[in-house]
Amino acid sequence: MSNGSERVARKAVVIGGASGIGWATARALVADGCQVTIADLNTDGARDRAAELGEPHTAAQVDVTDEASVGRLFGETGPVDVVVNCAGFGSLGMITDLSVDEFRGVVDVCLNGSFIVAKYAGQQLRQGGSLVSISSLNGRQPAVGMSAYCSAKAGLSMLTQVAALEWGPRGIRVNAVAPGFVETPLTEGSSLVPGLVEDYVENTAMGRAGKPEEIADAVVFLCSPKNSWLTGEVLDLNGGAHLKRYPDVLSHVMKLAEA
């Protein structure tokens, strides 16, 4: 029988939680005492991850570009304490060559999707709650051939700050983490392009790529009730890569294509 002294677990939703940074974040939040819902476009992946975590953790399907899907997710979760949005992807192509549809596709996930998540998360976050988005070094550092991704992530930085202003009076904190090059399933293809990973590492002050767990630890810090006075922050977490230049990814890929 409960004597009322047990701490009630905070409820967390991790969007894009089936792999990479999202999965590392889900595990870190569980270790921090949260009850986690892993939401992902990959429904089977989300279910498998939730099964790894065990009860009371759950899985859900969500498409961040579909307002009805996001609305349904938060309608089913009800009031929550933590929302982490890890959904995103990029494209590669010079502005004069990139199709409008491809540009829109990236912006639709990385910026419009972040707005939709914020809209419905903001309706369900309790006082003292926290929304953290995974942004990117490219939100502040331009890169040749990455106009869509850079533009979307820069927009996400401003969306984060506006949401922090609007929700501050409710005691809700809104922040973002902007990683540099992190070893995840999404970036593993970079190793197939000769010299690309080495270029990233050379232009990182600490001389190595990041790990998903390092990003997850920062997210847990931003979501913690102990971190009650930090909001509107976009945290550069890139081993000092923002102090150097961004690799010319497109040139590396073109050299591979010509080989």
C-alpha positions as CSV (number, residue, x, y, z in Angstrom):
1,M,0.0,0.0,0.0
2,S,1.3,3.5,-0.9
3,N,2.0,5.8,2.0
4,G,1.9,8.8,-0.4
5,S,5.7,9.4,-0.2
6,E,6.7,7.7,-3.5
7,R,7.7,10.1,-6.2
8,V,5.3,10.1,-9.2
9,A,7.2,9.4,-12.4
10,R,7.3,12.3,-14.8
11,K,5.7,11.5,-18.2
12,A,7.9,12.0,-21.2
13,V,7.3,11.8,-25.0
14,V,10.3,11.2,-27.3
15,I,9.5,11.9,-30.9
16,G,11.9,10.1,-33.2
17,G,12.8,7.8,-30.3
18,A,13.2,4.5,-32.2
19,S,16.9,5.1,-33.1
20,G,20.0,7.3,-32.8
21,I,19.8,10.3,-30.5
22,G,16.1,9.7,-29.8
23,W,16.7,6.2,-28.6
24,A,19.6,7.3,-26.4
25,T,17.4,10.1,-25.0
26,A,14.6,7.7,-24.2
27,R,17.0,5.4,-22.3
28,A,18.5,8.4,-20.4
29,L,15.0,9.7,-19.4
30,V,14.0,6.3,-18.1
31,A,17.2,6.2,-16.1
32,D,16.2,9.6,-14.7
33,G,12.9,8.3,-13.5
34,C,10.6,9.2,-16.4
35,Q,7.8,7.1,-17.8
36,V,8.4,7.3,-21.6
37,T,6.3,7.1,-24.7
38,I,8.5,6.4,-27.7
39,A,6.8,8.0,-30.8
40,D,8.1,7.4,-34.2
41,L,7.1,7.2,-37.9
42,N,8.6,3.8,-37.7
43,T,5.9,2.1,-35.7
44,D,7.5,-1.3,-35.5
45,G,10.8,0.3,-34.3
46,A,9.0,2.2,-31.6
47,R,7.3,-0.9,-30.4
48,D,10.5,-2.8,-30.3
49,R,12.2,-0.1,-28.3
50,A,9.3,0.2,-25.9
51,A,9.4,-3.5,-25.4
52,E,13.2,-3.3,-24.6
53,L,12.3,-0.7,-21.9
54,G,9.4,-2.7,-20.5
55,E,6.4,-1.5,-18.7
56,P,5.1,1.1,-18.1
57,H,6.8,2.5,-21.1
58,T,4.8,2.6,-24.4
59,A,5.1,3.2,-28.1
60,A,3.1,5.3,-30.5
61,Q,3.1,6.1,-34.2
62,V,3.5,9.7,-35.3
63,D,4.1,11.7,-38.5
64,V,5.3,15.2,-37.5
65,T,4.2,16.6,-40.9
66,D,0.6,15.5,-40.2
67,E,-1.2,17.8,-37.8
68,A,-3.9,15.2,-37.1
69,S,-1.2,12.5,-36.3
70,V,0.5,14.8,-33.8
71,G,-2.8,16.0,-32.3
72,R,-3.8,12.4,-31.8
73,L,-0.5,11.5,-30.2
74,F,-0.8,14.2,-27.5
75,G,-4.5,13.6,-27.1
76,E,-3.7,10.0,-26.2
77,T,-0.8,10.8,-23.9
78,G,-2.7,13.5,-22.0
79,P,-0.8,15.9,-19.7
80,V,3.0,15.4,-19.9
81,D,6.1,16.8,-18.2
82,V,8.7,16.3,-20.9
83,V,8.6,16.4,-24.7
84,V,11.7,15.8,-26.8
85,N,11.5,16.2,-30.6
86,C,14.3,14.4,-32.5
87,A,12.6,14.2,-35.9
88,G,14.6,15.5,-38.8
89,F,16.5,14.7,-42.0
90,G,18.5,16.6,-44.5
91,S,19.2,16.8,-48.3
92,L,22.2,17.7,-50.4
93,G,22.2,19.9,-53.5
94,M,23.1,23.4,-54.7
95,I,20.4,26.0,-54.6
96,T,20.2,26.3,-58.3
97,D,19.8,22.5,-58.7
98,L,17.7,21.6,-55.7
99,S,14.0,21.0,-56.5
100,V,11.4,23.0,-54.7
101,D,9.8,19.8,-53.5
102,E,13.0,18.6,-52.0
103,F,13.5,21.9,-50.2
104,R,10.0,21.8,-48.9
105,G,10.3,18.2,-47.8
106,V,13.2,19.0,-45.4
107,V,11.5,22.2,-44.1
108,D,8.3,20.3,-43.6
109,V,9.9,17.8,-41.2
110,C,12.5,20.0,-39.5
111,L,10.6,23.3,-39.1
112,N,7.0,22.9,-39.9
113,G,7.0,19.6,-38.0
114,S,8.6,21.2,-35.1
115,F,5.9,23.9,-35.0
116,I,3.2,21.2,-35.1
117,V,4.9,19.3,-32.3
118,A,5.2,22.5,-30.3
119,K,1.6,23.5,-30.9
120,Y,0.2,20.3,-29.4
121,A,2.9,19.7,-26.8
122,G,2.3,23.2,-25.5
123,Q,-1.4,22.2,-24.9
124,Q,-0.4,19.2,-22.8
125,L,2.7,20.3,-20.9
126,R,2.2,20.7,-17.2
127,Q,3.5,23.7,-15.2
128,G,7.2,23.1,-14.8
129,G,7.4,21.0,-17.9
130,S,10.0,21.1,-20.7
131,L,10.1,20.9,-24.4
132,V,13.5,20.2,-26.0
133,S,14.1,20.1,-29.7
134,I,17.2,18.5,-31.4
135,S,18.5,21.3,-33.7
136,S,21.9,21.3,-35.4
137,L,25.2,23.0,-35.7
138,N,23.8,23.9,-39.2
139,G,21.3,26.2,-37.4
140,R,24.2,28.7,-37.0
141,Q,26.9,27.4,-39.4
142,P,26.1,27.5,-43.2
143,A,27.2,24.6,-45.4
144,V,27.4,24.4,-49.2
145,G,24.6,22.3,-50.6
146,M,22.6,22.2,-47.4
147,S,20.3,25.2,-47.9
148,A,17.1,23.4,-46.8
149,Y,18.5,21.9,-43.7
150,C,20.4,25.0,-42.6
151,S,17.4,27.2,-43.2
152,A,15.1,24.8,-41.3
153,K,17.4,24.5,-38.3
154,A,17.9,28.2,-38.1
155,G,14.2,28.6,-38.1
156,L,13.9,26.1,-35.3
157,S,16.2,28.2,-33.2
158,M,13.9,31.1,-33.4
159,L,10.8,29.0,-32.9
160,T,12.4,27.7,-29.7
161,Q,13.0,31.3,-28.4
162,V,9.4,32.4,-29.3
163,A,7.9,29.4,-27.6
164,A,10.1,30.1,-24.5
165,L,8.6,33.7,-24.4
166,E,5.1,32.5,-24.8
167,W,5.2,29.7,-22.3
168,G,7.5,31.2,-19.7
169,P,4.5,32.6,-17.7
170,R,3.2,29.1,-17.4
171,G,6.5,27.8,-15.9
172,I,7.3,25.8,-19.1
173,R,10.8,25.8,-20.4
174,V,11.7,25.5,-24.1
175,N,15.2,24.8,-25.2
176,A,17.1,23.1,-28.0
177,V,20.3,21.1,-28.3
178,A,22.4,21.7,-31.5
179,P,24.7,18.8,-32.1
180,G,27.6,18.6,-34.5
181,F,28.6,15.4,-36.2
182,V,27.3,12.5,-34.1
183,E,27.7,8.8,-34.8
184,T,24.2,7.5,-35.5
185,P,22.4,5.3,-38.0
186,L,21.5,8.5,-39.9
187,T,25.1,9.5,-40.3
188,E,26.8,6.1,-40.8
189,G,26.6,6.6,-44.6
190,S,29.2,9.3,-44.2
191,S,31.9,6.7,-43.7
192,L,31.3,5.5,-47.2
193,V,32.4,8.9,-48.6
194,P,36.3,9.0,-48.6
195,G,37.6,11.8,-46.3
196,L,34.3,13.1,-45.2
197,V,34.3,11.9,-41.6
198,E,38.0,12.9,-41.3
199,D,37.0,16.4,-42.5
200,Y,34.4,16.6,-39.8
201,V,36.8,15.4,-37.1
202,E,39.6,17.8,-38.3
203,N,37.1,20.7,-37.9
204,T,36.1,19.7,-34.4
205,A,38.2,21.3,-31.7
206,M,38.0,18.1,-29.6
207,G,39.1,16.0,-32.5
208,R,36.3,13.4,-32.5
209,A,32.7,12.8,-33.4
210,G,30.0,12.9,-30.7
211,K,28.0,10.0,-29.3
212,P,24.2,9.8,-29.0
213,E,24.5,9.4,-25.2
214,E,26.3,12.7,-24.9
215,I,23.4,14.5,-26.6
216,A,21.0,12.5,-24.4
217,D,22.7,13.6,-21.3
218,A,22.3,17.2,-22.3
219,V,18.6,16.7,-23.0
220,V,18.1,15.2,-19.5
221,F,19.9,18.2,-18.0
222,L,17.6,20.6,-19.9
223,C,14.5,18.7,-18.8
224,S,15.5,18.3,-15.2
225,P,13.4,20.1,-12.6
226,K,16.7,21.1,-11.1
227,N,17.3,23.2,-14.2
228,S,14.4,25.5,-13.5
229,W,15.6,28.9,-14.8
230,L,17.1,28.1,-18.2
231,T,14.8,28.7,-21.2
232,G,15.1,29.9,-24.7
233,E,18.6,28.4,-25.0
234,V,20.0,26.7,-28.1
235,L,22.9,24.7,-26.6
236,D,25.9,24.2,-29.0
237,L,27.0,20.6,-28.3
238,N,29.6,19.9,-31.0
239,G,33.0,19.4,-29.5
240,G,33.9,23.0,-30.6
241,A,33.0,22.5,-34.2
242,H,31.3,25.9,-34.2
243,L,34.7,27.4,-33.7
244,K,36.0,26.1,-37.0
245,R,34.6,25.7,-40.6
246,Y,31.9,23.3,-41.8
247,P,33.2,20.6,-44.2
248,D,32.2,20.9,-47.8
249,V,30.1,17.8,-47.8
250,L,28.9,18.3,-51.4
251,S,32.5,18.4,-52.8
252,H,33.3,15.1,-51.0
253,V,30.2,13.5,-52.4
254,M,30.9,14.8,-55.9
255,K,34.5,13.5,-55.9
256,L,33.1,10.0,-54.9
257,A,30.6,10.2,-57.8
258,E,33.4,11.1,-60.2
259,A,35.7,8.3,-59.1
